[in-house]
Amino acid sequence: MVECAEDGCEAEAVVELHVPWADNRRVCAGHARVIARQDGVVADPLDGRDEEWP
């Protein structure tokens, strides 16, 4: 299990975010939904986690 990279979040990471102005990071679905709305951010589901990320 990979833990969400966001501070204070203990949920399991299901998405890797590719952020042009920062390092890529693995986050839970909740954080990914918010962060992926920013222009230029690409969200890729982690292997085997496709069903948890629309």
mmJSON file of the N, C-alpha and C atoms, coordinates in Angstrom:
{"data_MODEL":{"atom_site":{
"group_PDB":["ATOM","ATOM","ATOM","ATOM","ATOM","ATOM","ATOM","ATOM","ATOM","ATOM","ATOM","ATOM","ATOM","ATOM","ATOM","ATOM","ATOM","ATOM","ATOM","ATOM","ATOM","ATOM","ATOM","ATOM","ATOM","ATOM","ATOM","ATOM","ATOM","ATOM","ATOM","ATOM","ATOM","ATOM","ATOM","ATOM","ATOM","ATOM","ATOM","ATOM","ATOM","ATOM","ATOM","ATOM","ATOM","ATOM","ATOM","ATOM","ATOM","ATOM","ATOM","ATOM","ATOM","ATOM","ATOM","ATOM","ATOM","ATOM","ATOM","ATOM","ATOM","ATOM","ATOM","ATOM","ATOM","ATOM","ATOM","ATOM","ATOM","ATOM","ATOM","ATOM","ATOM","ATOM","ATOM","ATOM","ATOM","ATOM","ATOM","ATOM","ATOM","ATOM","ATOM","ATOM","ATOM","ATOM","ATOM","ATOM","ATOM","ATOM","ATOM","ATOM","ATOM","ATOM","ATOM","ATOM","ATOM","ATOM","ATOM","ATOM","ATOM","ATOM","ATOM","ATOM","ATOM","ATOM","ATOM","ATOM","ATOM","ATOM","ATOM","ATOM","ATOM","ATOM","ATOM","ATOM","ATOM","ATOM","ATOM","ATOM","ATOM","ATOM","ATOM","ATOM","ATOM","ATOM","ATOM","ATOM","ATOM","ATOM","ATOM","ATOM","ATOM","ATOM","ATOM","ATOM","ATOM","ATOM","ATOM","ATOM","ATOM","ATOM","ATOM","ATOM","ATOM","ATOM","ATOM","ATOM","ATOM","ATOM","ATOM","ATOM","ATOM","ATOM","ATOM","ATOM","ATOM","ATOM","ATOM","ATOM","ATOM","ATOM"],
"id":[1,2,3,4,5,6,7,8,9,10,11,12,13,14,15,16,17,18,19,20,21,22,23,24,25,26,27,28,29,30,31,32,33,34,35,36,37,38,39,40,41,42,43,44,45,46,47,48,49,50,51,52,53,54,55,56,57,58,59,60,61,62,63,64,65,66,67,68,69,70,71,72,73,74,75,76,77,78,79,80,81,82,83,84,85,86,87,88,89,90,91,92,93,94,95,96,97,98,99,100,101,102,103,104,105,106,107,108,109,110,111,112,113,114,115,116,117,118,119,120,121,122,123,124,125,126,127,128,129,130,131,132,133,134,135,136,137,138,139,140,141,142,143,144,145,146,147,148,149,150,151,152,153,154,155,156,157,158,159,160,161,162],
"type_symbol":["N","C","C","N","C","C","N","C","C","N","C","C","N","C","C","N","C","C","N","C","C","N","C","C","N","C","C","N","C","C","N","C","C","N","C","C","N","C","C","N","C","C","N","C","C","N","C","C","N","C","C","N","C","C","N","C","C","N","C","C","N","C","C","N","C","C","N","C","C","N","C","C","N","C","C","N","C","C","N","C","C","N","C","C","N","C","C","N","C","C","N","C","C","N","C","C","N","C","C","N","C","C","N","C","C","N","C","C","N","C","C","N","C","C","N","C","C","N","C","C","N","C","C","N","C","C","N","C","C","N","C","C","N","C","C","N","C","C","N","C","C","N","C","C","N","C","C","N","C","C","N","C","C","N","C","C","N","C","C","N","C","C"],
"label_atom_id":["N","CA","C","N","CA","C","N","CA","C","N","CA","C","N","CA","C","N","CA","C","N","CA","C","N","CA","C","N","CA","C","N","CA","C","N","CA","C","N","CA","C","N","CA","C","N","CA","C","N","CA","C","N","CA","C","N","CA","C","N","CA","C","N","CA","C","N","CA","C","N","CA","C","N","CA","C","N","CA","C","N","CA","C","N","CA","C","N","CA","C","N","CA","C","N","CA","C","N","CA","C","N","CA","C","N","CA","C","N","CA","C","N","CA","C","N","CA","C","N","CA","C","N","CA","C","N","CA","C","N","CA","C","N","CA","C","N","CA","C","N","CA","C","N","CA","C","N","CA","C","N","CA","C","N","CA","C","N","CA","C","N","CA","C","N","CA","C","N","CA","C","N","CA","C","N","CA","C","N","CA","C","N","CA","C","N","CA","C"],
"label_alt_id":[null,null,null,null,null,null,null,null,null,null,null,null,null,null,null,null,null,null,null,null,null,null,null,null,null,null,null,null,null,null,null,null,null,null,null,null,null,null,null,null,null,null,null,null,null,null,null,null,null,null,null,null,null,null,null,null,null,null,null,null,null,null,null,null,null,null,null,null,null,null,null,null,null,null,null,null,null,null,null,null,null,null,null,null,null,null,null,null,null,null,null,null,null,null,null,null,null,null,null,null,null,null,null,null,null,null,null,null,null,null,null,null,null,null,null,null,null,null,null,null,null,null,null,null,null,null,null,null,null,null,null,null,null,null,null,null,null,null,null,null,null,null,null,null,null,null,null,null,null,null,null,null,null,null,null,null,null,null,null,null,null,null],
"label_comp_id":["MET","MET","MET","VAL","VAL","VAL","GLU","GLU","GLU","CYS","CYS","CYS","ALA","ALA","ALA","GLU","GLU","GLU","ASP","ASP","ASP","GLY","GLY","GLY","CYS","CYS","CYS","GLU","GLU","GLU","ALA","ALA","ALA","GLU","GLU","GLU","ALA","ALA","ALA","VAL","VAL","VAL","VAL","VAL","VAL","GLU","GLU","GLU","LEU","LEU","LEU","HIS","HIS","HIS","VAL","VAL","VAL","PRO","PRO","PRO","TRP","TRP","TRP","ALA","ALA","ALA","ASP","ASP","ASP","ASN","ASN","ASN","ARG","ARG","ARG","ARG","ARG","ARG","VAL","VAL","VAL","CYS","CYS","CYS","ALA","ALA","ALA","GLY","GLY","GLY","HIS","HIS","HIS","ALA","ALA","ALA","ARG","ARG","ARG","VAL","VAL","VAL","ILE","ILE","ILE","ALA","ALA","ALA","ARG","ARG","ARG","GLN","GLN","GLN","ASP","ASP","ASP","GLY","GLY","GLY","VAL","VAL","VAL","VAL","VAL","VAL","ALA","ALA","ALA","ASP","ASP","ASP","PRO","PRO","PRO","LEU","LEU","LEU","ASP","ASP","ASP","GLY","GLY","GLY","ARG","ARG","ARG","ASP","ASP","ASP","GLU","GLU","GLU","GLU","GLU","GLU","TRP","TRP","TRP","PRO","PRO","PRO"],
"label_asym_id":["A","A","A","A","A","A","A","A","A","A","A","A","A","A","A","A","A","A","A","A","A","A","A","A","A","A","A","A","A","A","A","A","A","A","A","A","A","A","A","A","A","A","A","A","A","A","A","A","A","A","A","A","A","A","A","A","A","A","A","A","A","A","A","A","A","A","A","A","A","A","A","A","A","A","A","A","A","A","A","A","A","A","A","A","A","A","A","A","A","A","A","A","A","A","A","A","A","A","A","A","A","A","A","A","A","A","A","A","A","A","A","A","A","A","A","A","A","A","A","A","A","A","A","A","A","A","A","A","A","A","A","A","A","A","A","A","A","A","A","A","A","A","A","A","A","A","A","A","A","A","A","A","A","A","A","A","A","A","A","A","A","A"],
"label_entity_id":["1","1","1","1","1","1","1","1","1","1","1","1","1","1","1","1","1","1","1","1","1","1","1","1","1","1","1","1","1","1","1","1","1","1","1","1","1","1","1","1","1","1","1","1","1","1","1","1","1","1","1","1","1","1","1","1","1","1","1","1","1","1","1","1","1","1","1","1","1","1","1","1","1","1","1","1","1","1","1","1","1","1","1","1","1","1","1","1","1","1","1","1","1","1","1","1","1","1","1","1","1","1","1","1","1","1","1","1","1","1","1","1","1","1","1","1","1","1","1","1","1","1","1","1","1","1","1","1","1","1","1","1","1","1","1","1","1","1","1","1","1","1","1","1","1","1","1","1","1","1","1","1","1","1","1","1","1","1","1","1","1","1"],
"label_seq_id":[1,1,1,2,2,2,3,3,3,4,4,4,5,5,5,6,6,6,7,7,7,8,8,8,9,9,9,10,10,10,11,11,11,12,12,12,13,13,13,14,14,14,15,15,15,16,16,16,17,17,17,18,18,18,19,19,19,20,20,20,21,21,21,22,22,22,23,23,23,24,24,24,25,25,25,26,26,26,27,27,27,28,28,28,29,29,29,30,30,30,31,31,31,32,32,32,33,33,33,34,34,34,35,35,35,36,36,36,37,37,37,38,38,38,39,39,39,40,40,40,41,41,41,42,42,42,43,43,43,44,44,44,45,45,45,46,46,46,47,47,47,48,48,48,49,49,49,50,50,50,51,51,51,52,52,52,53,53,53,54,54,54],
"pdbx_PDB_ins_code":[null,null,null,null,null,null,null,null,null,null,null,null,null,null,null,null,null,null,null,null,null,null,null,null,null,null,null,null,null,null,null,null,null,null,null,null,null,null,null,null,null,null,null,null,null,null,null,null,null,null,null,null,null,null,null,null,null,null,null,null,null,null,null,null,null,null,null,null,null,null,null,null,null,null,null,null,null,null,null,null,null,null,null,null,null,null,null,null,null,null,null,null,null,null,null,null,null,null,null,null,null,null,null,null,null,null,null,null,null,null,null,null,null,null,null,null,null,null,null,null,null,null,null,null,null,null,null,null,null,null,null,null,null,null,null,null,null,null,null,null,null,null,null,null,null,null,null,null,null,null,null,null,null,null,null,null,null,null,null,null,null,null],
"Cartn_x":[0.847,0.0,0.892,0.538,1.228,0.292,0.794,-0.022,-0.077,-1.171,-1.359,-0.241,0.284,1.401,0.979,-0.312,-0.766,-0.63,-0.162,0.047,-1.223,-1.087,-2.196,-3.18,-2.981,-3.898,-3.287,-4.051,-3.579,-4.255,-5.017,-5.709,-4.698,-5.121,-4.268,-4.231,-3.046,-2.891,-3.423,-4.169,-4.691,-4.333,-3.776,-3.496,-2.109,-1.38,-0.145,-0.439,-0.171,-0.38,0.924,0.846,1.976,1.729,2.492,2.298,3.474,3.241,4.343,5.217,4.663,5.407,5.909,5.728,6.163,6.51,6.988,7.284,5.993,6.072,4.939,4.688,3.43,3.121,1.933,1.91,0.833,-0.135,-1.41,-2.419,-3.667,-4.516,-5.8,-6.763,-7.859,-8.838,-9.416,-9.664,-10.226,-9.314,-8.052,-7.113,-6.887,-6.864,-6.651,-7.771,-9.005,-10.135,-9.99,-9.483,-9.318,-8.113,-6.977,-5.738,-5.753,-6.372,-6.384,-7.216,-7.965,-8.754,-7.89,-6.662,-5.774,-5.216,-5.081,-4.561,-3.177,-2.974,-1.674,-1.429,-2.275,-2.085,-2.715,-1.96,-2.448,-2.5,-3.621,-3.793,-3.829,-2.916,-2.859,-3.132,-4.093,-4.332,-3.116,-2.835,-1.751,-2.154,-1.188,-1.464,-2.468,-3.496,-4.523,-5.545,-5.477,-6.402,-7.353,-7.456,-8.285,-9.744,-10.268,-11.676,-11.958,-10.93,-11.114,-10.926,-10.543,-10.334,-11.071,-12.099,-12.907,-12.156],
"Cartn_y":[-1.187,0.0,1.25,2.166,3.453,4.487,5.21,6.209,7.505,8.211,9.499,10.462,11.199,12.115,13.427,13.692,14.943,14.891,15.983,16.061,15.739,14.873,14.555,13.536,13.07,12.096,10.708,9.787,8.413,7.456,7.981,7.142,6.536,5.496,4.824,5.606,5.733,6.423,5.533,6.133,5.396,6.076,7.287,8.087,8.714,8.76,9.536,10.82,11.944,13.245,13.726,14.153,14.74,16.246,16.953,18.378,19.141,19.971,20.63,21.53,22.136,23.08,22.462,21.154,20.478,19.028,18.31,16.894,16.107,15.019,14.102,13.534,13.228,12.631,11.695,10.726,9.74,10.146,10.219,10.699,9.829,10.001,9.298,9.917,9.236,9.709,11.074,11.298,12.58,13.749,13.639,14.712,14.839,13.728,13.77,14.534,14.348,15.045,16.559,17.022,18.462,18.997,18.35,18.84,18.722,17.673,17.44,18.473,19.296,20.344,21.509,21.584,22.68,22.451,23.52,23.413,22.793,21.853,21.238,19.997,19.712,18.535,17.324,16.237,14.996,13.937,13.244,12.198,10.838,9.957,8.595,7.622,6.704,5.711,4.805,4.411,3.473,2.096,1.239,-0.107,-0.822,-1.36,-2.108,-1.257,0.057,0.952,1.673,1.208,1.868,2.039,1.063,1.116,2.198,2.643,3.663,5.066,5.181,6.5,6.547,7.397,7.462,7.99],
"Cartn_z":[0.0,0.0,0.0,-0.851,-0.907,-0.293,0.692,1.379,0.565,0.654,-0.008,0.402,-0.565,-0.325,0.343,0.418,1.021,2.543,3.117,4.561,5.334,6.318,7.194,6.652,5.435,4.836,4.948,5.497,5.655,4.693,3.731,2.756,1.772,1.113,0.147,-1.168,-1.738,-3.02,-4.137,-5.067,-6.213,-7.538,-7.46,-8.653,-8.524,-9.649,-9.682,-10.439,-9.799,-10.424,-11.038,-12.296,-12.996,-12.992,-12.167,-11.943,-12.557,-13.586,-14.288,-13.41,-12.367,-11.545,-10.229,-10.058,-8.831,-9.152,-8.153,-8.331,-8.501,-9.255,-9.34,-7.957,-7.669,-6.372,-6.49,-5.595,-5.553,-4.456,-4.82,-3.881,-3.928,-2.922,-2.866,-3.884,-4.119,-5.101,-4.727,-3.458,-3.014,-3.323,-2.987,-3.283,-4.794,-5.497,-6.944,-7.648,-7.2,-7.833,-7.72,-6.61,-6.398,-7.166,-7.011,-7.614,-9.129,-9.664,-11.113,-11.872,-11.185,-11.841,-12.304,-11.83,-12.2,-13.604,-14.374,-15.729,-15.735,-16.637,-16.82,-15.989,-15.012,-14.163,-14.849,-14.898,-15.495,-14.397,-14.3,-13.292,-13.977,-13.573,-14.097,-12.962,-13.153,-12.1,-11.953,-10.727,-10.472,-10.994,-11.247,-11.745,-10.851,-11.483,-10.76,-10.04,-10.197,-9.49,-10.443,-11.682,-12.697,-12.269,-11.559,-11.155,-10.122,-9.434,-8.396,-8.915,-10.188,-10.789,-12.118,-12.199,-13.438,-14.632],
"occupancy":[1.0,1.0,1.0,1.0,1.0,1.0,1.0,1.0,1.0,1.0,1.0,1.0,1.0,1.0,1.0,1.0,1.0,1.0,1.0,1.0,1.0,1.0,1.0,1.0,1.0,1.0,1.0,1.0,1.0,1.0,1.0,1.0,1.0,1.0,1.0,1.0,1.0,1.0,1.0,1.0,1.0,1.0,1.0,1.0,1.0,1.0,1.0,1.0,1.0,1.0,1.0,1.0,1.0,1.0,1.0,1.0,1.0,1.0,1.0,1.0,1.0,1.0,1.0,1.0,1.0,1.0,1.0,1.0,1.0,1.0,1.0,1.0,1.0,1.0,1.0,1.0,1.0,1.0,1.0,1.0,1.0,1.0,1.0,1.0,1.0,1.0,1.0,1.0,1.0,1.0,1.0,1.0,1.0,1.0,1.0,1.0,1.0,1.0,1.0,1.0,1.0,1.0,1.0,1.0,1.0,1.0,1.0,1.0,1.0,1.0,1.0,1.0,1.0,1.0,1.0,1.0,1.0,1.0,1.0,1.0,1.0,1.0,1.0,1.0,1.0,1.0,1.0,1.0,1.0,1.0,1.0,1.0,1.0,1.0,1.0,1.0,1.0,1.0,1.0,1.0,1.0,1.0,1.0,1.0,1.0,1.0,1.0,1.0,1.0,1.0,1.0,1.0,1.0,1.0,1.0,1.0,1.0,1.0,1.0,1.0,1.0,1.0],
"B_iso_or_equiv":[0.0,0.0,0.0,0.0,0.0,0.0,0.0,0.0,0.0,0.0,0.0,0.0,0.0,0.0,0.0,0.0,0.0,0.0,0.0,0.0,0.0,0.0,0.0,0.0,0.0,0.0,0.0,0.0,0.0,0.0,0.0,0.0,0.0,0.0,0.0,0.0,0.0,0.0,0.0,0.0,0.0,0.0,0.0,0.0,0.0,0.0,0.0,0.0,0.0,0.0,0.0,0.0,0.0,0.0,0.0,0.0,0.0,0.0,0.0,0.0,0.0,0.0,0.0,0.0,0.0,0.0,0.0,0.0,0.0,0.0,0.0,0.0,0.0,0.0,0.0,0.0,0.0,0.0,0.0,0.0,0.0,0.0,0.0,0.0,0.0,0.0,0.0,0.0,0.0,0.0,0.0,0.0,0.0,0.0,0.0,0.0,0.0,0.0,0.0,0.0,0.0,0.0,0.0,0.0,0.0,0.0,0.0,0.0,0.0,0.0,0.0,0.0,0.0,0.0,0.0,0.0,0.0,0.0,0.0,0.0,0.0,0.0,0.0,0.0,0.0,0.0,0.0,0.0,0.0,0.0,0.0,0.0,0.0,0.0,0.0,0.0,0.0,0.0,0.0,0.0,0.0,0.0,0.0,0.0,0.0,0.0,0.0,0.0,0.0,0.0,0.0,0.0,0.0,0.0,0.0,0.0,0.0,0.0,0.0,0.0,0.0,0.0],
"pdbx_formal_charge":[null,null,null,null,null,null,null,null,null,null,null,null,null,null,null,null,null,null,null,null,null,null,null,null,null,null,null,null,null,null,null,null,null,null,null,null,null,null,null,null,null,null,null,null,null,null,null,null,null,null,null,null,null,null,null,null,null,null,null,null,null,null,null,null,null,null,null,null,null,null,null,null,null,null,null,null,null,null,null,null,null,null,null,null,null,null,null,null,null,null,null,null,null,null,null,null,null,null,null,null,null,null,null,null,null,null,null,null,null,null,null,null,null,null,null,null,null,null,null,null,null,null,null,null,null,null,null,null,null,null,null,null,null,null,null,null,null,null,null,null,null,null,null,null,null,null,null,null,null,null,null,null,null,null,null,null,null,null,null,null,null,null],
"auth_seq_id":[1,1,1,2,2,2,3,3,3,4,4,4,5,5,5,6,6,6,7,7,7,8,8,8,9,9,9,10,10,10,11,11,11,12,12,12,13,13,13,14,14,14,15,15,15,16,16,16,17,17,17,18,18,18,19,19,19,20,20,20,21,21,21,22,22,22,23,23,23,24,24,24,25,25,25,26,26,26,27,27,27,28,28,28,29,29,29,30,30,30,31,31,31,32,32,32,33,33,33,34,34,34,35,35,35,36,36,36,37,37,37,38,38,38,39,39,39,40,40,40,41,41,41,42,42,42,43,43,43,44,44,44,45,45,45,46,46,46,47,47,47,48,48,48,49,49,49,50,50,50,51,51,51,52,52,52,53,53,53,54,54,54],
"auth_comp_id":["MET","MET","MET","VAL","VAL","VAL","GLU","GLU","GLU","CYS","CYS","CYS","ALA","ALA","ALA","GLU","GLU","GLU","ASP","ASP","ASP","GLY","GLY","GLY","CYS","CYS","CYS","GLU","GLU","GLU","ALA","ALA","ALA","GLU","GLU","GLU","ALA","ALA","ALA","VAL","VAL","VAL","VAL","VAL","VAL","GLU","GLU","GLU","LEU","LEU","LEU","HIS","HIS","HIS","VAL","VAL","VAL","PRO","PRO","PRO","TRP","TRP","TRP","ALA","ALA","ALA","ASP","ASP","ASP","ASN","ASN","ASN","ARG","ARG","ARG","ARG","ARG","ARG","VAL","VAL","VAL","CYS","CYS","CYS","ALA","ALA","ALA","GLY","GLY","GLY","HIS","HIS","HIS","ALA","ALA","ALA","ARG","ARG","ARG","VAL","VAL","VAL","ILE","ILE","ILE","ALA","ALA","ALA","ARG","ARG","ARG","GLN","GLN","GLN","ASP","ASP","ASP","GLY","GLY","GLY","VAL","VAL","VAL","VAL","VAL","VAL","ALA","ALA","ALA","ASP","ASP","ASP","PRO","PRO","PRO","LEU","LEU","LEU","ASP","ASP","ASP","GLY","GLY","GLY","ARG","ARG","ARG","ASP","ASP","ASP","GLU","GLU","GLU","GLU","GLU","GLU","TRP","TRP","TRP","PRO","PRO","PRO"],
"auth_asym_id":["A","A","A","A","A","A","A","A","A","A","A","A","A","A","A","A","A","A","A","A","A","A","A","A","A","A","A","A","A","A","A","A","A","A","A","A","A","A","A","A","A","A","A","A","A","A","A","A","A","A","A","A","A","A","A","A","A","A","A","A","A","A","A","A","A","A","A","A","A","A","A","A","A","A","A","A","A","A","A","A","A","A","A","A","A","A","A","A","A","A","A","A","A","A","A","A","A","A","A","A","A","A","A","A","A","A","A","A","A","A","A","A","A","A","A","A","A","A","A","A","A","A","A","A","A","A","A","A","A","A","A","A","A","A","A","A","A","A","A","A","A","A","A","A","A","A","A","A","A","A","A","A","A","A","A","A","A","A","A","A","A","A"],
"auth_atom_id":["N","CA","C","N","CA","C","N","CA","C","N","CA","C","N","CA","C","N","CA","C","N","CA","C","N","CA","C","N","CA","C","N","CA","C","N","CA","C","N","CA","C","N","CA","C","N","CA","C","N","CA","C","N","CA","C","N","CA","C","N","CA","C","N","CA","C","N","CA","C","N","CA","C","N","CA","C","N","CA","C","N","CA","C","N","CA","C","N","CA","C","N","CA","C","N","CA","C","N","CA","C","N","CA","C","N","CA","C","N","CA","C","N","CA","C","N","CA","C","N","CA","C","N","CA","C","N","CA","C","N","CA","C","N","CA","C","N","CA","C","N","CA","C","N","CA","C","N","CA","C","N","CA","C","N","CA","C","N","CA","C","N","CA","C","N","CA","C","N","CA","C","N","CA","C","N","CA","C","N","CA","C","N","CA","C","N","CA","C"],
"pdbx_PDB_model_num":[1,1,1,1,1,1,1,1,1,1,1,1,1,1,1,1,1,1,1,1,1,1,1,1,1,1,1,1,1,1,1,1,1,1,1,1,1,1,1,1,1,1,1,1,1,1,1,1,1,1,1,1,1,1,1,1,1,1,1,1,1,1,1,1,1,1,1,1,1,1,1,1,1,1,1,1,1,1,1,1,1,1,1,1,1,1,1,1,1,1,1,1,1,1,1,1,1,1,1,1,1,1,1,1,1,1,1,1,1,1,1,1,1,1,1,1,1,1,1,1,1,1,1,1,1,1,1,1,1,1,1,1,1,1,1,1,1,1,1,1,1,1,1,1,1,1,1,1,1,1,1,1,1,1,1,1,1,1,1,1,1,1]
}}}
